[in-house]
Structures are given as structure tokens and as C-alpha cells.
Amino acid sequence: MRIQLLNPRALEISCERKGETEEKSKRYYMRERMYGTLRRVVVLPADVTENESKASFKNGVLEVHLKRSTIAPVSRIAIE
């Protein structure tokens, strides 16, 4: 599993899954392989900093803790 900040407002979560099953019987032998990838990009409501961000994965649950950035947002200039 990989988690990364694409920019201060976008978080990418990606993972790869592999599996294999094997079944033997007197009449047949079966082997099945499964592969798959998953990629999601989540747009965040506020800018975050990468330095104080944490993630953990336990018992199938992914927890991501992000710290808001203290940098002021860019101000807009009116066009006359």
C-alpha cells in the first residue's frame, strides 16, 4: 500500500492485491491466480502539510491523520 500527497490538496491511495488458491482432488487439479490494483485520489477541503501527517493500517482499517497547513491562502486580485 502506498499513500502520497500529490499537492497540498490531493491525497493518492494506491495498492496491489495478489492471491493464489490451489485445490487438489482425485479427479482434477485447480490453481487460480488473482491480481488487481486500486488507485484513488481524494481531494482535501484544506491544504495539509506532509511533515506532520501519519498513516496506519491495522485489521483491514486504514487511518490517515493529516495536519492543516498554516500558510495563508493565495489572495485574489480584482481585474478592473
N, C-alpha and C positions, 0 to 999 in steps of 0.2 A: 504494500500500500504506500502511496506517495501523496503528500499534501504540500502544496506550494502556493504562495501569493503571486499571482500574475501581475498585479498592480495593487495600489493601496485599497482598491475596492472590489477586487475579484479574487476568489479562492478556488483553486482547482483541486479536486479529489479524484485520484485515479488508482485502479488496482487491476490485478490479473488473477484469474482463477484457473487452477488446473486440477483435474481429478481423473482417477482411473479406477475401474471396477473389473473384477475378474470372477468368472463363475465356471466351475467345472462340474461335469456330470458324466455318467456312463455313456450317454448318447451324444453329448455336444460339449464344446468349449467356447465360452464367450468372453471377449475382452472389449471393454468400452473405454474410450478416452474422451474427456471433455475439456475444452479450453475456452476461455472468454475474457474479454477486457471490459472495463467500465470506466468512463470518464465523465465527470460532472463539473461544471463551472457555476459557482454560486456568486451572485452579485451582492455585495455587502452594503448596508444602509449608510455606513460611515467609513472614513479612512481608518486603517489599522496599521500598527507598527509590527514589523517582523521580529524584532528583538525580544519582546516580552510575550510572544504567542507560544502556546503549548498545545499538544495533542496527545491523546492516549486511546488505546484500543484494548478493551477487556471484555471477554464473554460476548463477542459479537457487537459491542456498542462502541461507536467512535465518538469521543468527546473532544471538541475543539474549543479552546479558550483564547480569545483574541483581545488585545488591548487597543483602545482607541488612540489615534494619533493626536498629539497636542498641537500640531502645526495648523495654523489658521487656514481656512479655505481660501482659494483664489478669489479675489473680488472682481466683479464685472465693471466694465467701463461703458457708460452710456454713449451711444453714437448719435451725434447731432446732425 
